[in-house]
Amino acid sequence: MSTREVTVVGSGTFDTLELGLLQALQLDGRAALSRIAQRLGASERTVGRRYSRLRTLGMRVVGQPVPARLGMTRWLLRIHCAPDSAGSVAQALARRPDTSWISLASGGTELYCAFTPSASHERDALLLEKLPRTPRLTGVGAHCLLHLFTGITSTWYANGIPFGHARKDEGGVPMPAFGLPEDPEPLALDATDRVLLAELAKDGRAGLAELAAATGRSPSSTQRHLERLRTQGALGFSVDFAPRHLGYHLMTHLWLRVAPGEVPAVGRALATHPEIAFAAATTGPHNLVATGIFRGSHDLHHYLDRHIGSLPGVQAVETAPILREVKRLTLGT
């Protein structure tokens, strides 16, 4: 396989092997480097060197529980703050184990927070008690995510980088589990499952021996628990790698108001767009929310004009460019 270099403006160079490695890890975050090397037509040693280089640039694989499969509901909070207070509010939310992603937007007076409480009393404590009593907040919108069209683990790296098309590996590397039943029976977790989820949230590629030591179970028992979580759709893996390294410098929330009968079709269409990392149906005045990743403002304009504008039933679109990410891909269970 050729390792022709692909120049990324402002971030150095990445060859096709490194881009392919990013794709393979997005499709299966725990895939062995030997299997990835075979798929990419390179030696395991070469792939290992590329993997080490990406790690030095901040790449990590994160295990993420699937809230709907565990009987949990994910909320997206849209919080408006007085000037100079959004940062401190964001940091306080980032310290909570039940928040997974926090960003600042709109001139630093608005923040977004993905919040997945494990019980209704935790939801009520934050939304009805703590946030209303927080000084210098001017408004809080709590939007319940009704249906994820992109799944808990985004395949943006597989779709968004200029390497090829995402597909299932011939060797059996699974695609992320997107399709759950409409009303799945919550999967019961035991103590071993909870420890595994906590450890994989720190390092999705933690070795079996390390996971077994953390759980206090044998490697074979730990492997069975891990396979159960994955095959039952309760655990997914995401690659965390700053898009700016690949030349994508603009991340934007998109709030769409869509005719009710067209929401499923528009949501499914968004999920196929390589620019979209996340898309979900939600409660509130906008019934679809998405996150898009673009090289710059020109690409965003082109996307809104050519792609969003052509979708049936889209009545209004609000864009909210993200200025800074405070927390990424962390969720305790």
C-alpha positions in Angstrom: 0.0 0.0 0.0 1.4 3.4 -0.9 2.1 5.8 2.0 1.8 8.9 -0.2 1.7 12.0 2.1 -1.4 14.0 2.3 -0.7 17.6 3.2 -3.0 19.2 5.7 -2.8 23.0 5.8 -1.7 24.3 9.2 -1.2 20.9 10.7 1.7 19.2 8.9 1.3 16.0 6.9 -0.5 12.7 7.3 0.1 9.8 4.9 -2.6 7.4 3.7 -1.6 4.8 6.2 -2.2 7.2 9.1 -5.6 8.2 7.7 -6.5 4.5 7.2 -5.5 3.8 10.8 -7.8 6.5 12.1 -10.6 5.0 10.0 -10.0 1.5 11.2 -9.9 2.6 14.9 -13.2 4.5 14.4 -14.8 1.4 13.0 -13.5 -0.8 15.9 -11.6 1.0 18.6 -10.2 -2.3 20.1 -9.1 -3.8 16.8 -5.6 -5.4 17.1 -2.9 -3.5 15.3 -2.0 -6.7 13.5 -5.4 -7.0 12.0 -5.4 -3.3 11.0 -2.0 -3.8 9.4 -3.3 -6.7 7.4 -6.2 -4.7 6.2 -4.0 -1.7 5.2 -1.3 -3.8 3.6 1.5 -2.7 5.9 3.6 -4.4 8.5 2.5 -4.4 12.1 5.7 -2.6 13.1 5.0 0.2 10.7 1.4 0.6 11.8 2.6 0.6 15.4 4.9 3.5 14.7 2.1 5.4 13.0 -0.2 4.7 16.0 2.5 6.0 18.4 2.8 9.2 16.3 -1.0 9.8 16.4 -1.0 9.2 20.2 1.7 11.9 20.6 -0.7 14.3 18.8 -3.5 13.5 21.4 -5.4 10.7 19.7 -7.1 8.3 22.1 -9.9 5.7 22.0 -12.7 6.1 24.4 -15.3 3.5 25.5 -18.8 5.0 25.8 -21.9 3.4 27.3 -25.0 3.6 25.1 -27.6 5.4 27.3 -30.7 4.1 25.6 -29.5 0.5 26.0 -29.0 1.0 29.7 -32.3 2.7 30.4 -30.8 6.1 30.6 -31.8 9.3 28.8 -29.3 11.8 27.3 -30.1 15.5 27.6 -28.5 18.4 25.7 -28.4 21.5 27.9 -28.2 24.9 26.2 -27.2 27.4 28.9 -27.0 31.2 28.5 -24.7 33.1 30.8 -23.8 36.7 31.6 -20.5 37.8 30.1 -17.4 36.3 31.8 -19.3 33.6 33.6 -19.7 30.9 31.0 -16.2 29.6 31.6 -16.6 29.0 35.3 -20.0 27.4 34.8 -18.6 25.1 32.1 -15.7 24.0 34.4 -18.1 23.2 37.2 -20.2 21.1 34.8 -17.1 19.4 33.5 -16.3 18.1 37.0 -19.5 16.0 37.0 -19.1 12.4 36.0 -22.5 12.4 34.2 -21.5 15.1 31.7 -19.8 13.9 28.5 -19.3 16.9 26.3 -19.2 20.6 27.0 -18.5 23.5 24.6 -18.6 27.3 24.5 -20.3 29.1 21.7 -21.9 32.5 20.7 -19.3 34.9 21.9 -18.6 32.9 25.1 -22.1 33.6 26.6 -23.6 30.3 25.6 -22.5 26.8 26.5 -23.7 23.4 25.5 -23.6 20.3 27.7 -24.4 16.7 27.1 -25.8 15.3 30.3 -26.8 11.7 31.0 -28.1 11.2 34.6 -28.3 7.7 35.9 -31.5 8.4 37.8 -34.4 10.9 37.7 -33.5 12.5 41.1 -30.0 13.4 39.7 -31.7 15.0 36.6 -34.0 17.0 38.8 -31.3 18.0 41.2 -29.3 19.6 38.4 -32.1 21.0 36.3 -34.5 22.2 39.0 -32.2 23.0 41.9 -28.5 23.6 41.1 -28.7 25.4 37.7 -31.6 27.7 38.7 -29.6 28.8 41.8 -26.3 29.4 39.9 -25.4 33.1 39.8 -25.2 34.9 36.4 -27.2 32.4 34.4 -29.7 34.1 32.1 -31.4 31.0 30.7 -31.4 27.2 30.6 -32.9 25.0 27.9 -33.0 21.3 28.6 -33.6 19.2 25.4 -34.2 15.5 25.7 -32.6 13.5 22.9 -35.3 11.2 21.5 -33.5 9.3 18.8 -29.8 9.2 17.7 -29.4 8.9 14.0 -25.6 8.7 14.1 -25.3 6.3 17.0 -23.5 6.8 20.3 -20.1 6.5 18.4 -19.6 8.9 15.5 -17.8 7.6 12.4 -16.7 11.1 11.4 -13.1 10.1 11.0 -14.2 7.2 8.7 -16.4 9.4 6.6 -14.8 12.9 6.8 -11.2 12.4 6.0 -10.0 12.1 2.4 -9.1 8.4 2.3 -12.0 6.2 1.3 -15.4 5.0 2.2 -16.2 3.4 5.6 -17.1 -0.3 5.3 -17.1 -3.4 7.4 -13.7 -5.0 7.5 -13.3 -8.3 5.7 -11.8 -9.8 8.8 -14.9 -9.1 10.8 -14.2 -5.7 12.3 -17.8 -4.6 13.3 -19.3 -1.3 12.4 -20.6 0.7 15.4 -23.9 -0.4 16.7 -26.4 2.1 15.3 -29.6 0.1 15.1 -31.2 -0.7 18.4 -34.8 -1.7 18.8 -37.2 1.2 19.1 -38.0 0.2 22.7 -35.0 -1.9 23.9 -35.2 -3.6 27.2 -32.6 -2.0 29.5 -29.5 -4.2 29.9 -28.8 -4.9 33.6 -25.3 -4.2 34.8 -23.4 -5.9 37.5 -20.3 -4.7 39.4 -17.9 -6.1 36.8 -19.8 -4.3 34.0 -19.6 -1.0 35.8 -15.9 -1.3 36.4 -15.3 -2.2 32.8 -17.3 0.9 31.6 -15.3 3.1 34.0 -11.9 1.7 32.8 -12.8 1.9 29.1 -13.9 5.5 29.5 -10.3 6.2 30.5 -8.7 4.1 27.8 -10.8 2.2 25.3 -7.8 0.1 24.2 -6.8 -1.0 27.7 -5.5 -4.6 27.6 -7.4 -7.6 28.8 -4.9 -8.2 31.7 -5.3 -4.6 32.8 -9.1 -4.8 32.7 -9.1 -8.1 34.5 -6.9 -6.6 37.3 -9.3 -3.7 37.7 -12.4 -5.9 37.9 -10.8 -8.6 40.1 -12.1 -11.3 37.7 -10.2 -13.7 35.5 -9.2 -12.6 32.0 -11.7 -15.1 30.5 -14.6 -13.8 32.7 -13.6 -10.2 31.9 -13.6 -11.0 28.2 -17.1 -12.5 28.4 -18.4 -9.4 30.2 -16.8 -7.2 27.5 -18.2 -9.2 24.7 -21.7 -9.1 26.2 -21.6 -5.3 26.6 -20.5 -4.9 22.9 -22.8 -7.5 21.3 -25.8 -6.3 23.3 -25.2 -2.8 22.0 -24.4 -1.3 25.5 -20.8 -0.2 24.7 -19.3 1.6 21.8 -15.9 3.1 21.0 -15.0 6.5 19.6 -11.7 8.0 18.4 -10.9 11.4 20.0 -8.6 13.3 17.7 -8.8 17.0 17.3 -10.2 17.7 13.8 -7.8 20.7 13.5 -5.0 18.3 13.0 -6.7 17.2 9.7 -7.3 20.8 8.6 -10.9 21.1 9.9 -11.1 24.3 11.9 -14.8 25.0 12.3 -17.2 22.9 14.4 -20.8 24.0 14.5 -24.0 23.1 16.2 -27.0 23.0 13.8 -30.5 23.4 15.2 -33.1 22.4 12.6 -36.9 22.9 12.6 -38.3 20.2 10.4 -41.9 19.3 9.4 -42.9 16.5 11.8 -43.5 13.9 9.1 -40.0 14.6 7.6 -37.9 14.3 10.8 -36.9 10.6 10.3 -35.9 11.1 6.7 -33.9 14.3 7.4 -32.2 12.7 10.4 -31.2 9.7 8.3 -30.0 11.9 5.5 -27.8 13.9 8.0 -26.3 10.7 9.3 -25.0 10.0 5.7 -23.3 13.4 5.3 -19.5 13.1 5.9 -19.6 16.6 7.5 -21.9 15.4 10.3 -20.4 13.9 13.5 -23.7 13.8 15.4 -27.4 14.0 14.6 -30.4 13.4 16.9 -34.1 14.1 17.2 -34.8 16.3 20.2 -37.5 18.0 22.1 -37.9 21.8 22.0 -38.6 24.5 19.4 -36.1 22.7 17.1 -36.8 19.0 16.6 -33.4 18.0 15.1 -29.9 18.9 16.4 -26.6 18.1 14.7 -22.9 18.8 15.0 -21.0 19.5 11.8 -17.2 19.7 11.2 -15.9 21.9 8.4 -12.6 23.2 7.1 -13.8 26.8 7.4 -16.7 29.2 6.8 -16.8 28.7 3.1 -17.4 25.0 3.5 -20.1 25.6 6.1 -21.9 28.0 3.7 -21.6 25.5 0.9 -23.0 22.7 3.1 -26.0 24.8 4.3 -26.7 25.9 0.7 -26.2 22.7 -1.2 -27.1 20.0 1.4 -29.3 21.3 4.2 -31.2 23.5 1.7 -32.1 20.5 -0.4 -33.6 18.4 2.4 -37.4 18.1 2.4 -39.3 19.7 5.2 -36.5 21.8 6.6 -38.3 25.0 7.7 -35.4 26.8 9.6 -31.8 26.3 10.5 -29.9 28.0 13.3 -26.1 27.7 13.4 -24.0 28.1 16.5 -20.2 27.8 15.9 -18.2 26.2 18.7 -15.5 28.5 20.1 -13.9 26.1 22.6 -14.4 22.5 23.8 -14.2 22.2 27.6 -14.8 18.5 27.9 -14.8 15.7 25.3 -15.9 12.1 25.3 -16.1 11.3 29.0 -19.0 9.6 30.8 -19.1 7.8 34.1 -21.7 5.2 34.7 
